[in-house]
Amino acid sequence: MSISDTDGKTLVKTARLVVTEYLKTGRKVPVAEDVKSRFSYNSGVFVTLNSEENLRGCIGFPTPDRKLYQSLVDAAIASATSDPRFPPVKYEELSEISKDDKGRKRWPYCKMGIWFGAFTSPSSYRVWME
């Protein structure tokens, strides 16, 4: 199984939407039906948030135990709220996390690695950033 760059960008956009809504309302936003159908297979996933060049949160599930879209939602929220190395990201903080290294406004850098199989298979790892 492989994921195209277009699909990778869709996953990043979905993670953005999930985190923004969760931080704003405390609720998980339902995943769009087309995202569910396209990513309804088991896969590991990591979601990493960076503020400029600094890590702000990273949580993931390295083994393919759940549907990708389900793991994506949980990893995205946990990355923003449950990484024990950092205080939880606050909704108001998104504007600070949203600046790139030149000070331009952006949503948090969201690096997403997708594993197709077990964590021990690094050749199947891909990263998308936007």
N, CA, C and O of each residue as an XYZ file, in Angstrom:
520
protein
N       0.860     -1.175      0.000
C       0.000      0.000      0.000
C       0.900      1.229      0.000
O       1.863      1.299      0.763
N       0.590      2.183     -0.842
C       1.342      3.431     -0.836
C       0.363      4.595     -0.808
O      -0.803      4.466     -1.181
N       0.867      5.723     -0.358
C       0.054      6.934     -0.266
C       0.683      7.976     -1.184
O       1.889      8.216     -1.128
N      -0.125      8.579     -2.011
C       0.353      9.619     -2.921
C       0.605     10.909     -2.136
O       0.174     11.048     -0.992
N       1.300     11.833     -2.762
C       1.504     13.130     -2.130
C       0.178     13.843     -1.897
O       0.015     14.541     -0.896
N      -0.760     13.673     -2.806
C      -2.088     14.267     -2.639
C      -2.771     13.702     -1.403
O      -3.361     14.448     -0.621
N      -2.695     12.381     -1.222
C      -3.275     11.767     -0.025
C      -2.554     12.233      1.230
O      -3.192     12.477      2.254
N      -1.229     12.361      1.164
C      -0.467     12.858      2.311
C      -0.916     14.244      2.728
O      -1.054     14.528      3.918
N      -1.144     15.106      1.748
C      -1.621     16.461      2.049
C      -3.025     16.425      2.636
O      -3.353     17.229      3.509
N      -3.855     15.498      2.163
C      -5.201     15.342      2.733
C      -5.111     14.939      4.203
O      -5.871     15.436      5.035
N      -4.186     14.043      4.516
C      -4.005     13.629      5.911
C      -3.560     14.802      6.779
O      -4.047     14.963      7.898
N      -2.638     15.624      6.272
C      -2.176     16.795      7.023
C      -3.329     17.764      7.245
O      -3.508     18.265      8.355
N      -4.106     18.033      6.216
C      -5.241     18.952      6.355
C      -6.261     18.411      7.349
O      -6.840     19.170      8.126
N      -6.480     17.105      7.323
C      -7.417     16.497      8.277
C      -6.892     16.646      9.697
O      -7.656     16.970     10.606
N      -5.601     16.414      9.901
C      -5.005     16.579     11.232
C      -5.155     18.018     11.705
O      -5.463     18.252     12.874
N      -4.944     18.982     10.820
C      -5.106     20.402     11.172
C      -6.520     20.700     11.647
O      -6.731     21.325     12.687
N      -7.483     20.235     10.854
C      -8.887     20.462     11.187
C      -9.233     19.851     12.535
O      -9.894     20.481     13.361
N      -8.783     18.620     12.753
C      -9.078     17.901     13.998
C      -8.502     18.646     15.202
O      -9.198     18.847     16.196
N      -7.239     19.054     15.117
C      -6.591     19.741     16.245
C      -7.238     21.097     16.495
O      -7.527     21.439     17.642
N      -7.467     21.867     15.452
C      -8.067     23.191     15.615
C      -9.432     23.100     16.280
O      -9.720     23.839     17.222
N     -10.265     22.199     15.795
C     -11.612     22.054     16.371
C     -11.552     21.541     17.796
O     -12.306     22.001     18.654
N     -10.663     20.593     18.060
C     -10.568     20.047     19.413
C     -10.107     21.117     20.400
O     -10.645     21.214     21.503
N      -9.125     21.913     20.017
C      -8.633     22.963     20.916
C      -9.667     24.070     21.102
O      -9.723     24.704     22.156
N     -10.474     24.296     20.089
C     -11.493     25.347     20.158
C     -12.709     24.918     20.967
O     -13.239     25.701     21.756
N     -13.158     23.663     20.775
C     -14.431     23.239     21.372
C     -14.315     22.082     22.360
O     -15.239     21.832     23.134
N     -13.182     21.372     22.339
C     -13.037     20.195     23.184
C     -13.696     18.956     22.609
O     -13.799     17.933     23.286
N     -14.143     19.040     21.361
C     -14.823     17.899     20.732
C     -14.040     17.417     19.511
O     -13.371     18.196     18.831
N     -14.142     16.131     19.257
C     -13.569     15.566     18.036
C     -14.516     15.871     16.878
O     -15.712     15.586     16.943
N     -13.973     16.441     15.847
C     -14.762     16.709     14.653
C     -14.913     15.399     13.881
O     -13.949     14.642     13.772
N     -16.091     15.119     13.348
C     -16.244     13.897     12.553
C     -15.359     13.962     11.306
O     -15.245     15.010     10.670
N     -14.752     12.864     10.973
C     -13.909     12.783      9.785
C     -14.810     12.699      8.557
O     -15.806     11.976      8.557
N     -14.457     13.437      7.519
C     -15.244     13.438      6.283
C     -15.341     12.027      5.716
O     -14.399     11.242      5.824
N     -16.466     11.715      5.122
C     -16.700     10.375      4.594
C     -15.679      9.977      3.536
O     -15.275      8.816      3.479
N     -15.255     10.918      2.699
C     -14.262     10.562      1.681
C     -12.913     10.236      2.312
O     -12.177      9.392      1.800
N     -12.582     10.899      3.423
C     -11.334     10.592      4.144
C     -11.453      9.208      4.784
O     -10.519      8.409      4.729
N     -12.588      8.936      5.380
C     -12.805      7.606      5.970
C     -12.651      6.508      4.928
O     -11.971      5.511      5.170
N     -13.275      6.685      3.779
C     -13.229      5.625      2.775
C     -11.833      5.470      2.169
O     -11.421      4.349      1.873
N     -11.100      6.565      1.979
C      -9.755      6.484      1.391
C      -8.725      5.920      2.358
O      -7.748      5.308      1.927
N      -8.926      6.116      3.662
C      -7.927      5.714      4.655
C      -8.510      4.744      5.671
O      -8.268      4.848      6.873
N      -9.281      3.801      5.153
C      -9.974      2.840      5.998
C      -9.234      1.509      6.043
O      -9.853      0.446      6.004
N      -7.921      1.573      6.124
C      -7.091      0.384      6.259
C      -6.150      0.607      7.439
O      -5.890      1.746      7.825
N      -5.654     -0.459      7.996
C      -4.795     -0.358      9.168
C      -3.417      0.174      8.791
O      -2.808     -0.267      7.816
N      -2.942      1.130      9.583
C      -1.625      1.711      9.361
C      -1.179      2.429     10.627
O      -2.002      2.940     11.387
N       0.121      2.463     10.843
C       0.666      3.289     11.902
C       0.761      4.723     11.430
O       0.795      4.986     10.228
N       0.804      5.654     12.372
C       0.901      7.079     12.026
C       1.512      7.846     13.198
O       1.277      7.511     14.358
N       2.281      8.855     12.891
C       2.777      9.808     13.878
C       2.397     11.198     13.421
O       2.441     11.492     12.226
N       2.022     12.061     14.357
C       1.767     13.472     14.061
C       2.704     14.291     14.931
O       2.741     14.128     16.151
N       3.464     15.180     14.288
C       4.430     16.021     14.973
C       4.095     17.477     14.716
O       3.902     17.878     13.568
N       4.023     18.279     15.785
C       3.806     19.710     15.665
C       5.095     20.432     16.035
O       5.741     20.111     17.033
N       5.451     21.402     15.223
C       6.636     22.205     15.487
C       6.268     23.677     15.504
O       5.435     24.126     14.717
N       6.886     24.418     16.397
C       6.779     25.861     16.432
C       8.105     26.383     15.920
O       9.136     26.218     16.572
N       8.082     27.014     14.753
C       9.303     27.375     14.035
C      10.136     26.114     13.891
O       9.691     25.174     13.231
N      11.303     26.051     14.467
C      12.127     24.848     14.337
C      12.092     23.975     15.589
O      12.833     22.996     15.676
N      11.253     24.308     16.549
C      11.217     23.587     17.818
C      10.058     22.601     17.884
O       8.934     22.916     17.490
N      10.341     21.427     18.378
C       9.302     20.434     18.588
C       8.302     20.953     19.603
O       8.688     21.498     20.637
N       7.016     20.787     19.314
C       5.950     21.236     20.226
C       5.081     20.079     20.692
O       4.395     20.180     21.709
N       5.113     18.982     19.950
C       4.360     17.797     20.342
C       4.515     16.710     19.300
O       4.560     16.988     18.102
N       4.597     15.471     19.759
C       4.715     14.342     18.834
C       4.175     13.094     19.514
O       4.699     12.642     20.532
N       3.132     12.556     18.938
C       2.519     11.327     19.444
C       2.152     10.484     18.229
O       1.774     11.010     17.182
N       2.267      9.192     18.382
C       1.881      8.338     17.276
C       1.663      6.915     17.695
O       1.849      6.536     18.851
N       1.269      6.150     16.732
C       0.990      4.736     16.902
C       1.790      3.999     15.825
O       1.381      3.989     14.664
N       2.907      3.390     16.180
C       3.791      2.818     15.168
C       3.307      1.520     14.535
O       3.790      1.144     13.466
N       2.390      0.844     15.154
C       1.949     -0.438     14.599
C       0.580     -0.280     13.932
O      -0.213      0.569     14.339
N       0.306     -1.080     12.927
C      -0.949     -0.966     12.179
C      -2.104     -1.692     12.855
O      -2.642     -2.659     12.315
N      -2.479     -1.220     14.036
C      -3.524     -1.882     14.806
C      -4.927     -1.343     14.552
O      -5.917     -2.003     14.868
N      -5.011     -0.132     13.974
C      -6.322      0.490     13.762
C      -6.381      1.116     12.375
O      -5.369      1.242     11.686
N      -7.573      1.499     11.987
C      -7.763      2.188     10.713
C      -6.971      3.495     10.741
O      -6.921      4.179     11.764
N      -6.361      3.830      9.621
C      -5.525      5.024      9.546
C      -6.273      6.279      9.951
O      -5.741      7.087     10.713
N      -7.489      6.467      9.467
C      -8.213      7.692      9.803
C      -8.492      7.778     11.313
O      -8.496      8.877     11.867
N      -8.724      6.656     11.978
C      -8.955      6.661     13.423
C      -7.674      7.005     14.177
O      -7.689      7.822     15.098
N      -6.575      6.384     13.784
C      -5.291      6.662     14.425
C      -4.864      8.101     14.198
O      -4.301      8.734     15.091
N      -5.129      8.618     13.006
C      -4.780     10.003     12.690
C      -5.447     10.971     13.643
O      -4.788     11.859     14.184
N      -6.738     10.816     13.858
C      -7.489     11.704     14.747
C      -6.903     11.653     16.158
O      -6.638     12.694     16.759
N      -6.704     10.457     16.680
C      -6.204     10.324     18.050
C      -4.765     10.823     18.183
O      -4.423     11.453     19.184
N      -3.923     10.552     17.194
C      -2.534     11.007     17.253
C      -2.446     12.530     17.136
O      -1.634     13.155     17.818
N      -3.267     13.125     16.285
C      -3.250     14.580     16.119
C      -3.660     15.281     17.414
O      -2.998     16.225     17.846
N      -4.732     14.829     18.022
C      -5.189     15.440     19.277
C      -4.167     15.216     20.381
O      -3.844     16.144     21.123
N      -3.660     14.002     20.498
C      -2.680     13.693     21.539
C      -1.389     14.482     21.348
O      -0.770     14.897     22.328
N      -0.977     14.695     20.103
C       0.231     15.464     19.829
C       0.103     16.881     20.375
O       1.071     17.443     20.886
N      -1.085     17.452     20.269
C      -1.314     18.821     20.744
C      -1.619     18.893     22.233
O      -1.413     19.935     22.855
N      -2.105     17.803     22.811
C      -2.607     17.902     24.187
C      -1.956     16.970     25.206
O      -2.068     17.205     26.409
N      -1.281     15.923     24.752
C      -0.869     14.881     25.706
C       0.592     14.473     25.648
O       0.976     13.494     26.289
N       1.419     15.192     24.899
C       2.843     14.864     24.899
C       3.400     15.256     26.263
O       3.377     16.439     26.605
N       3.897     14.311     27.052
C       4.318     14.614     28.422
C       5.526     15.544     28.506
O       5.845     16.036     29.588
N       6.193     15.789     27.404
C       7.361     16.675     27.404
C       6.999     18.148     27.334
O       7.847     19.010     27.563
N       5.737     18.443     27.016
C       5.312     19.823     26.792
C       3.964     20.089     27.444
O       3.172     19.163     27.621
N       3.691     21.350     27.806
C       2.327     21.668     28.240
C       1.387     21.569     27.038
O       1.822     21.734     25.899
N       0.119     21.304     27.278
C      -0.824     21.201     26.157
C      -0.863     22.498     25.346
O      -0.754     23.594     25.895
N      -1.019     22.352     24.045
C      -1.196     23.505     23.170
C      -2.571     24.103     23.466
O      -3.548     23.374     23.638
N      -2.640     25.420     23.524
C      -3.913     26.113     23.724
C      -4.366     26.675     22.383
O      -3.546     26.970     21.515
N      -5.663     26.819     22.223
C      -6.210     27.340     20.969
C      -5.568     28.678     20.609
O      -5.207     28.909     19.455
N      -5.429     29.550     21.596
C      -4.851     30.868     21.364
C      -3.404     30.782     20.898
O      -2.897     31.697     20.249
N      -2.755     29.699     21.228
C      -1.351     29.502     20.882
C      -1.157     29.102     19.415
O      -0.044     29.188     18.898
N      -2.211     28.673     18.752
C      -2.074     28.235     17.370
C      -1.489     29.322     16.476
O      -0.770     29.020     15.524
N      -1.793     30.588     16.774
C      -1.235     31.653     15.943
C       0.281     31.742     16.089
O       0.967     32.108     15.135
N       0.818     31.413     17.270
C       2.277     31.401     17.440
C       2.893     30.175     16.782
O       3.937     30.269     16.137
N       2.257     29.046     16.941
C       2.750     27.829     16.318
C       2.621     27.954     14.803
O       3.311     27.265     14.051
N       1.727     28.841     14.364
C       1.441     28.975     12.942
C       2.447     29.811     12.163
O       2.256     30.014     10.964
N       3.496     30.299     12.785
C       4.476     31.098     12.056
C       5.604     30.214     11.565
O       6.100     29.353     12.293
N       6.001     30.434     10.329
C       7.131     29.673      9.817
C       8.433     30.369     10.193
O       8.415     31.362     10.921
N       9.554     29.862      9.709
C      10.843     30.407     10.114
C      11.101     31.818      9.594
O      12.078     32.446     10.001
N      10.253     32.331      8.707
C      10.386     33.699      8.229
C       9.312     34.603      8.854
O       9.143     35.750      8.440
N       8.591     34.080      9.849
C       7.576     34.864     10.543
C       6.241     34.942      9.825
O       5.348     35.665     10.268
N       6.083     34.213      8.724
C       4.810     34.227      8.010
C       3.811     33.347      8.745
O       4.176     32.343      9.357
N       2.545     33.741      8.672
C       1.494     32.969      9.334
C       1.280     31.651      8.604
O       1.167     31.618      7.378
N       1.226     30.585      9.356
C       0.933     29.246      8.861
C       0.316     28.459      9.987
O       0.458     28.803     11.161
N      -0.362     27.415      9.621
C      -0.845     26.476     10.642
C       0.354     25.703     11.128
O       1.372     25.667     10.435
N       0.279     25.076     12.301
C       1.449     24.340     12.811
C       2.033     23.413     11.749
O       1.313     22.702     11.048
N       3.329     23.442     11.656
C       3.980     22.459     10.797
C       3.497     21.108     11.285
O       3.574     20.806     12.476
N       3.024     20.334     10.409
C       2.488     19.038     10.806
C       3.219     17.980     10.023
O       2.868     17.704      8.876
N       4.215     17.388     10.611
C       4.937     16.309      9.959
C       4.191     15.024     10.264
O       3.852     14.739     11.412
N       3.950     14.282      9.251
C       3.188     13.073      9.444
C       3.913     11.914      8.793
O       4.103     11.899      7.577
N       4.311     10.960      9.583
C       4.925      9.760      9.043
C       3.913      8.644      8.999
O       3.175      8.416      9.957
N       3.886      7.956      7.887
C       2.946      6.860      7.712
C       3.743      5.567      7.560
O       4.632      5.469      6.715
N       3.416      4.588      8.382
C       4.040      3.268      8.255
C       3.034      2.323      7.642
O       1.867      2.301      8.034
N       3.488      1.543      6.679
C       2.638      0.522      6.075
C       3.147     -0.811      6.554
O       3.910     -1.476      5.854
N       2.743     -1.200      7.709
C       3.245     -2.415      8.326
C       3.817     -2.067      9.681
O       3.404     -1.086     10.299
N       4.747     -2.845     10.139
C       5.295     -2.665     11.482
C       6.303     -1.524     11.517
O       6.859     -1.141     10.487
N       6.529     -0.996     12.688
C       7.472      0.092     12.928
C       8.882     -0.289     12.493
O       9.697      0.587     12.204
N       9.173     -1.561     12.445
C      10.515     -2.034     12.107
C      10.796     -1.994     10.612
O      11.841     -2.475     10.172
N       9.901     -1.441      9.834
C      10.095     -1.372      8.389
C      10.300      0.071      7.942
O       9.374      0.681      7.407
N      11.503      0.638      8.151
C      11.708      2.052      7.853
C      11.589      2.386      6.376
O      11.368      3.551      6.045
N      11.720      1.443      5.490
C      11.607      1.741      4.063
C      10.180      2.132      3.670
O       9.966      2.668      2.582
N       9.211      1.871      4.536
C       7.838      2.200      4.216
C       7.409      3.517      4.850
O       6.215      3.818      4.872
N       8.330      4.300      5.359
C       8.035      5.537      6.074
C       8.010      6.716      5.104
O       8.912      6.869      4.281
N       6.981      7.540      5.204
C       6.891      8.765      4.403
C       6.568      9.917      5.332
O       5.912      9.717      6.355
N       7.011     11.112      5.003
C       6.709     12.319      5.789
C       6.128     13.380      4.868
O       6.650     13.624      3.780
N       5.060     13.998      5.305
C       4.495     15.153      4.596
C       4.518     16.325      5.541
O       4.195     16.188      6.721
N       4.895     17.469      5.033
C       4.862     18.706      5.821
C       4.114     19.753      5.002
O       4.218     19.794      3.776
N       3.385     20.570      5.679
C       2.710     21.676      5.017
C       2.553     22.798      5.988
O       2.004     23.844      5.640
